Amino acid sequence: MSNPNIDRSRNIAAGIALLAEAGYPNGFAISMNTTPFWVSLANSIKTSLADLGITVTVNVPNAADFSAALQSHNHLFFLTAAPVNWEDTPNLLGRLLYSDMTSPVQ
């Protein structure tokens, strides 16, 4: 269910200005790794970010490589989901959310 109190309008000009303020006046390019299940959503994100000058390349590595990269923090941008019954979800999320990576530019 959608929350009617959340403004979901897009302000492309403001987004471009914020990117310029952050040091990316011409946008940037980044790769997004995902799983086959999320390719459609990944492509929608790619299209939306293109409006801001962010070029996204969507990659679908094999499951073993994707998992290994997640565990080693070797993703700058990824789209996935943890199953609800994953026994070690807190550890997985901790590994994903706490990283020493500081820049989206590769």
SVG drawing of the C-alpha trace seen along z (x, -y; Angstrom):
<svg xmlns="http://www.w3.org/2000/svg" viewBox="-3 -23 41 43">
<polyline fill="none" stroke="black" stroke-width="0.4" points="0.0,0.0 1.3,-3.4 1.6,-6.2 -0.2,-9.3 1.9,-11.5 5.1,-10.8 5.9,-13.1 7.1,-10.9 7.4,-13.7 10.8,-14.0 12.8,-17.1 15.5,-16.3 17.0,-19.8 17.5,-19.7 19.0,-16.2 21.5,-17.4 22.3,-20.5 23.0,-18.2 25.3,-16.0 27.2,-19.1 27.5,-20.3 28.8,-16.8 31.5,-17.1 29.8,-15.3 28.6,-18.1 28.6,-15.7 27.2,-12.7 29.2,-9.5 29.1,-5.9 28.6,-2.9 28.0,0.8 25.0,2.4 25.2,6.1 22.0,8.0 20.4,11.4 18.2,12.6 15.0,12.0 15.8,8.3 16.8,7.4 13.6,5.6 13.8,3.4 17.5,2.8 16.7,1.6 14.0,-0.8 16.5,-2.2 19.0,-2.5 16.5,-4.5 15.6,-6.8 19.2,-7.5 20.0,-8.3 17.8,-11.4 20.3,-12.7 23.3,-11.9 24.2,-8.7 25.1,-5.9 24.3,-2.5 25.5,0.7 23.4,3.7 25.4,6.9 24.1,10.3 27.0,12.4 26.6,16.0 25.3,16.7 28.6,17.8 30.5,14.7 27.6,12.5 27.7,14.0 31.5,13.9 31.5,10.2 28.9,9.4 30.8,11.2 34.1,9.4 32.4,5.9 33.4,5.9 30.2,4.2 29.7,0.5 26.1,0.8 23.9,3.9 20.3,5.0 19.3,8.1 17.2,9.4 17.8,11.7 15.3,14.5 13.1,14.0 14.3,17.2 18.0,16.7 19.6,17.8 22.4,15.2 20.5,12.1 22.0,9.7 25.5,10.7 24.7,10.4 23.2,7.0 26.1,5.9 28.5,6.9 26.5,5.0 25.8,1.8 29.1,1.2 31.9,0.7 35.0,-1.4 34.0,-2.3 33.6,-6.1 33.2,-6.9 30.7,-5.8 33.2,-6.4 35.2,-3.3"/>
</svg>
